[in-house]
Amino acid sequence: MANPFAPKVEEGNTILAGAGMIPREARAIGVISGTSMDAVDVALLVTDGEEMIKRGPNLLQPYTPAQRATIRAAMADAMAAPTGTHRTPALLAAEAVVTEAHGDAIARFLDESGIEADVIGWHGQTVAHAPERRFTMQIGDAGALADRFGIPVVADFRSDDVARGGQGAPLVPVYHRALIRQAGLSEPALVVNLGGVANVTYIDGDTLIAFDTGPASALIDDAMAETDADYDAGGRVAATGRVDADALAALMDHPYFAAPAPKSLDRDAFSAAPVAGLAFADRIATLTRFTAESLAAGVRLLPKAPRAVIASGGGTHNETMIRWIGEAIGAEVGNANDAGFSSDFMEAEAFAYLALRTLRGLPLTFPGTTGIASPLTGGRLWMPRAAAA
């Protein structure tokens, strides 16, 4: 395997990293598949990992049903694993699928864009996350990607934080802050990310707070998988159903919602058992309202009411979910696209941004975002073996 994270030194406009030189303002490709496990997102960012942010093209490549099934089949092994590097046969099969699928998405992106990238920031695929036992697992062979493309790859962003007692999530808040400041939005500002899990970033001067609030689309997607659909397109099924008050109360009867921030969740931390006996549309409606109400419970933990609320992620396409979130938190929810950001590719961009922060030794996580004792950098660098020789 190519050499792991190595010391780096900034020299003028370049960063000496491993066996190569990377521009301080680099063309970085960010790559991620979120907890919804629906697709691979790829995006280009020209950035220094601080204030300089120039967004470039992006690409979405869906997982095939077979790829998704292979990854899901390994999740029980992942949660039972003793360490984040442990691999059973099922996990090795899933890791091979993730590496190939993400590599194919990067190859397509490079081919279609014609871009020559300086570095790839790769999140991999989360298959288990249990920070209470200092455990997290993102699968994917970063060395294989570095060798395939001849481009340095920064990966393994979460493990250092978790090993030191942090939640290891969310990781995007420092990028959210940079975007909010670049756009000049009023603070306190709140960025809501709606993937498989919902999380928020609160920005107010020197205060940066972030945490997972509960499920976003995970439980809904799992229920929709019983049909021919992978998700509730536009929230149309939820809009036809009735929210069951008793089932919603049972879903909300969980100590996580009153726990102080920072805090984080595994995708499968909540059970849909309270809605099991409902008609299908009522189940989807109740689970969608659960997303809204659990997010509102998180907003009530913040120091001040936000003056601006910006939503991103796949959940922004669910109009019913967005409407109900606005009702639950008592504020208008803006779309990241309308703010000049990217709703669908913000997280991919973030890992491009974080890659530069890793190379420059800048912190990725903070006491208010993961509960780490002090700001902490993270991530590891894999150089292509030809370059590392």
C-alpha positions, 0 to 999 in steps of 0.5 A: 500500500502507498505510504500513509499520512506523512509530514508536510511543509508549506513552501511559498505557494506549494505544500510539500506532502509525502513525495510530491508538491501540491499547490497551496490553492489546489484543484481538489476533487471531493468524493462522497457517498452519504448514509443514504447510500444512493449515489457517489457525488463528485465535485471540484473545488479550487481552494486553499482550505480557508477563505479561498473557495471557487466551485467547479463542475460536479457529477452524480453517479448512482449506485446500482441495486447490486452495489447497494445490496453488497454494501448493505449486506456488510453493515451488520459485520461492520457494526460488530467489528472490533476496530474500524480497520477490521474486515470480514469477507462481506466487508472486503466485498463491500470495500471492493465495490465501493472502491470500484464505484467511486473510482469509476465516478472519478474517472467519468468526472475527469473524462467529462470535465477534462480537469487535471486535479492536484488532489482527491479528498475521499470520504469513502462509504460509512458502514458503521459509526459508534463514537461511544465506543470510539469506533467508526468505519468508512470503507474504501481503498484510498491507496488503490484510488491514488494508484489508479489515477496517479493523484494523491488521495486524502482520506480517513477523515474521522478516525483521529477525532473518534480515537481521541473521544470526539464524535467524528461527525459532522465534519462539514461545519468548517466548510459551512462556516466558510460558505456563510462568510463568503456569502455575507449571510446574517448570523447566527446562521443555520445550515441544515444537511438532509441526507440519511441523517439530518445534521445542523451547523450553527455559526455565530461569530466565534461560536461554531456548533454542529450535531446530528439531530435525527434521521432525515431520509434513512427511515423513509428510504427504507420504507419506500424500498418496499415498493419499486421506489428508492425514495419519496419523490417530492414528498408526494407519498407523505403529502397523501398520508396522515401523521399518526400522533401516537406513533410520532410521540413514540418515535420522539420518546428517545433520550437522544433528543434532549442530550446536549450537543455535540452528538452524532448518530449512526444511520440505523440508530432509530427504529421504525417499529412505532409506525409498523402497523400504519397504512403505507402513506401514513407510515411515510407521512409520520416518518417525514414529520419525525424528521421535522420534529426531531430537527426542531428539537435540535434547534431548541438546543441552540443558544439563539434563534437563527436569522438565516436557515439554509438547507442542503442535501437530498432531502431538499427535493422532498417538498413535504419534508422542507415545508414541515421542517419550516413549520416545526422550527418556525422559520423559513427554510432557504435552499442552498442553491438559492444562496449561491451554494450547491445543495446536492454537492455541498458535502462532496465539495467539503471533502475537497476543502478538508483535503487541503486543510489536512495537507496544511495541518489545519483543524477539521473538528472543534469542541463545538462540532464533535466534542473534541477537547481542542481543535484537531486536524485529521485525515491521511495522505496516500501518494501514488506508488509511482510517485512514492517510490 
